[in-house]
Amino acid sequence: MKMLKYKIEAAALSLLFAAFRALPLEVSSAIGGFMARSIGPFLRANKIAKSNLGMIYPKMTFAEQHQLIMAMWDNLGRVAAELPWLGTDNLFKRITIEGREHLPTGGNPVFFFSGHIGNWELNSVIAHRTDIPTSVIYREANNPYVDKIINGIRSHVTAGLLPKGGRGAVKILRAIKDRKSLALLIDQKMNEGIAVPFFGRDALTAPAIAELVLKYDMPLMPSVVFRTKGCHFAARIYPPLVYEKTGDNEKDVLAIMTLINKQLESWIREKPDQWFWVHKRWPNA
């Protein structure tokens, strides 16, 4: 029964993506936002968003919280509707890019990181369009058929898709050996992770990115794509993070992950309505 359910979900998603692709991009994006605003408040995830916001912004009024959550759902719906357009000129031309001078040259690989903020999928598009072969480390969807559909789209703008966990570890090392850059969204909870401060509270965080940059001396580069208005975006590429290698690996990993979380936090504080508040990022959420 589970596999039948998965196939029905995948078929529905395929039809929805086909509809989004058939319409003008601006219309698809707006419809995606409308659908998410209409459905999202009735989902269990909406309660998680309220809980997270209550912890991080305890002085926020009910009206302010409601407005932020509705804007969050709008952004998430638009991201989904824009996904079928991922490799197109029509979508790429809507991105203004600040910090191109920080992008690697000469085939030197780097490790990009970002979070589920704005339209995070466009980070891969920018790397692809600026001729930086980048393999993306991602969390596999629970539904394998949905995973195949989404990754079929992503495959056009990446140099490889590497699943998190043991199954992808060998592929990650191979990508590094082949001098490909790597990219990872680092703002999700990992039960086997380490406790790292995030908005003043410890949050379990995957340390692999810090372990890899320390071992292979890869520059660690922040990158974010905010939504400006409707279906238009502002991307920022930052210079590599500066950190100290003391020789104490455990201490250095924690220090790097703390820097990463601080960068994520600064983005979220700037555009709180564009972050993925529906995720159980903190233990008590």
C-alpha positions in Angstrom: 0.0 0.0 0.0 2.8 2.4 0.8 4.3 2.0 -2.7 0.9 2.6 -4.3 0.6 5.7 -2.2 4.1 6.8 -3.3 3.2 6.3 -7.0 0.0 8.3 -6.7 1.8 11.1 -5.0 4.5 11.1 -7.7 1.9 11.1 -10.5 0.1 14.1 -8.9 3.4 15.9 -8.6 4.3 15.2 -12.2 0.9 16.7 -13.3 1.3 19.7 -11.1 4.9 20.4 -12.4 3.6 20.0 -16.0 0.9 22.6 -15.3 3.4 25.0 -13.8 5.7 24.5 -16.8 2.9 25.1 -19.3 2.0 28.5 -17.7 4.1 31.7 -17.8 6.7 31.6 -15.1 5.2 34.6 -13.3 1.8 33.0 -13.3 3.1 29.7 -12.0 5.0 31.3 -9.2 2.0 33.3 -8.1 -0.3 30.3 -8.2 2.2 28.3 -6.2 2.3 31.0 -3.6 -1.5 31.2 -3.5 -1.9 27.4 -3.1 0.6 27.2 -0.3 -1.0 30.2 1.5 -4.4 28.5 1.2 -3.3 25.0 2.3 -0.3 25.6 4.6 -2.1 27.1 7.6 -4.1 23.8 8.0 -1.1 21.5 8.0 0.6 20.2 11.2 3.8 22.0 10.0 2.1 25.3 10.7 2.1 24.6 14.4 5.8 23.9 14.2 6.3 27.3 12.6 4.4 29.0 15.4 6.3 27.1 18.0 9.7 28.0 16.5 8.7 31.7 16.1 7.4 31.8 19.7 10.8 30.6 20.9 13.0 32.9 18.8 10.8 36.0 18.7 8.9 35.8 22.0 7.8 39.5 21.8 6.2 39.1 18.3 2.5 39.8 18.3 -0.1 37.3 17.0 -0.7 39.6 14.0 3.0 39.9 13.2 3.5 36.1 13.6 0.5 35.4 11.3 1.7 37.8 8.7 5.2 36.3 8.7 3.9 32.7 8.5 1.7 33.5 5.6 4.6 35.1 3.8 6.7 32.0 4.5 4.0 29.8 3.0 3.9 32.1 -0.1 7.6 31.8 -0.6 7.6 28.0 -0.2 4.8 27.6 -2.7 6.6 29.8 -5.1 9.8 27.8 -4.7 7.9 24.6 -5.6 6.2 26.2 -8.6 9.5 27.6 -9.9 11.3 24.2 -9.6 10.2 23.0 -13.1 11.8 26.1 -14.6 15.1 25.5 -12.8 17.5 25.3 -15.8 15.8 27.9 -18.0 17.0 31.3 -19.2 13.6 32.8 -18.1 14.3 32.0 -14.5 18.1 32.8 -14.5 17.6 36.3 -16.0 15.6 37.2 -13.0 18.6 36.8 -10.6 20.9 39.7 -9.8 24.2 38.5 -8.5 26.3 40.4 -6.0 29.9 39.1 -5.2 30.8 37.4 -8.5 34.4 38.3 -7.8 34.4 35.8 -4.9 33.6 32.9 -7.1 36.5 30.4 -7.6 38.6 30.5 -10.7 41.1 28.2 -12.3 39.1 25.1 -11.5 39.8 25.4 -7.8 37.0 23.6 -5.9 35.2 25.2 -2.9 32.5 24.1 -0.5 29.4 26.3 -0.9 26.8 26.4 1.9 23.4 28.0 2.3 20.1 27.4 4.0 16.4 26.8 3.1 15.8 30.5 2.6 14.6 32.5 -0.4 14.8 30.2 -3.4 17.7 28.0 -2.3 17.5 25.9 -5.5 18.9 28.8 -7.4 22.3 28.5 -5.7 23.0 25.5 -8.0 21.8 27.4 -11.0 24.3 30.2 -10.4 27.2 27.7 -10.0 26.1 26.0 -13.2 25.7 29.2 -15.2 29.1 30.5 -14.0 30.9 27.3 -15.1 31.7 26.0 -11.6 31.1 22.2 -11.6 29.3 21.6 -8.4 28.0 18.4 -6.8 25.0 19.0 -4.5 24.7 17.0 -1.2 21.0 16.6 -0.5 18.5 14.8 1.7 16.6 12.1 -0.1 12.8 12.5 -0.2 10.9 9.8 1.7 9.0 9.0 -1.5 11.6 7.5 -4.0 9.4 8.3 -7.0 9.1 12.0 -5.9 12.9 12.0 -5.3 13.5 10.8 -8.8 11.2 13.5 -10.3 12.8 16.4 -8.3 16.4 15.2 -8.9 15.6 14.7 -12.6 15.1 18.5 -12.7 18.1 19.3 -10.4 20.4 17.1 -12.5 20.4 19.7 -15.3 22.1 22.3 -13.1 24.5 20.2 -11.0 27.6 18.2 -11.6 26.1 15.4 -9.5 23.6 14.7 -6.7 25.0 13.1 -3.6 22.6 11.8 -1.0 23.4 12.5 2.7 24.5 9.6 4.9 26.6 6.5 4.3 25.3 5.9 0.8 26.6 9.2 -0.5 29.9 9.3 1.5 31.9 7.5 -1.2 30.4 9.8 -3.9 31.4 12.9 -1.9 35.0 11.7 -1.6 35.1 10.9 -5.3 33.7 14.4 -6.2 36.5 16.0 -4.1 39.1 13.8 -5.8 37.7 14.9 -9.2 38.1 18.5 -8.0 34.4 19.4 -8.1 33.0 22.0 -5.8 30.4 20.8 -3.3 27.2 22.5 -2.1 25.1 21.8 1.0 22.1 23.3 2.8 23.2 23.2 6.4 20.2 24.4 8.4 18.4 21.1 9.1 18.5 19.1 12.3 20.6 16.0 12.4 20.0 13.7 15.4 23.6 12.4 15.3 25.0 15.9 14.9 26.8 18.1 17.4 25.2 20.8 19.6 26.0 24.2 18.0 24.5 27.6 19.1 21.7 28.8 16.8 19.7 31.9 17.8 21.1 31.5 21.3 19.9 27.9 21.6 21.8 24.6 21.0 20.8 22.9 17.8 22.0 19.5 16.6 24.0 20.2 13.5 25.7 17.9 11.0 29.5 18.5 11.4 30.6 16.8 8.1 31.1 20.1 6.2 33.6 21.3 8.8 35.4 18.0 8.9 35.7 18.0 5.1 37.0 21.5 4.7 39.6 20.9 7.4 40.8 17.7 5.9 40.9 18.8 2.3 41.6 22.6 2.8 38.6 23.6 0.8 37.5 27.2 1.0 34.1 27.5 2.7 31.9 29.9 0.9 28.5 31.3 2.0 25.9 31.8 -0.7 22.3 32.9 -0.5 19.5 33.8 -2.9 16.8 36.0 -1.5 13.4 36.7 -3.1 13.0 40.4 -3.8 9.5 40.6 -5.3 7.4 38.0 -6.9 9.6 36.0 -9.2 12.7 38.1 -8.9 15.8 37.3 -6.8 19.0 38.8 -5.4 21.9 36.4 -4.9 24.9 37.1 -2.7 28.2 35.3 -3.0 30.5 35.9 0.0 34.3 35.5 0.4 35.4 32.3 2.1 34.9 32.2 5.9 38.0 32.9 7.9 38.7 30.4 10.6 41.7 29.1 12.6 43.2 25.6 12.5 44.5 24.9 16.0 45.2 21.2 15.5 42.4 20.3 17.9 40.0 18.8 15.4 37.0 18.7 17.7 37.5 22.3 18.8 38.0 23.4 15.2 34.9 21.6 13.9 32.8 23.3 16.6 34.3 26.7 15.8 33.5 26.4 12.1 30.0 25.1 12.6 29.4 28.1 15.0 30.6 30.5 12.2 28.2 28.8 9.8 25.2 29.0 12.1 26.0 32.7 12.7 25.9 33.3 9.0 22.7 31.4 8.6 21.2 33.3 11.5 22.1 36.7 10.0 20.3 35.7 6.7 17.2 34.6 8.6 17.1 37.8 10.7 17.3 39.8 7.5 14.5 37.9 5.8 12.6 35.9 8.5 9.6 35.5 6.2 11.7 33.6 3.7 13.1 30.8 6.0 11.8 27.3 6.5 10.3 27.8 9.9 8.2 24.5 9.5 11.3 22.4 10.4 11.9 21.1 13.9 15.3 22.7 14.2 15.5 22.9 18.0 14.9 20.0 20.4 11.8 21.5 22.0 10.1 22.7 18.9 
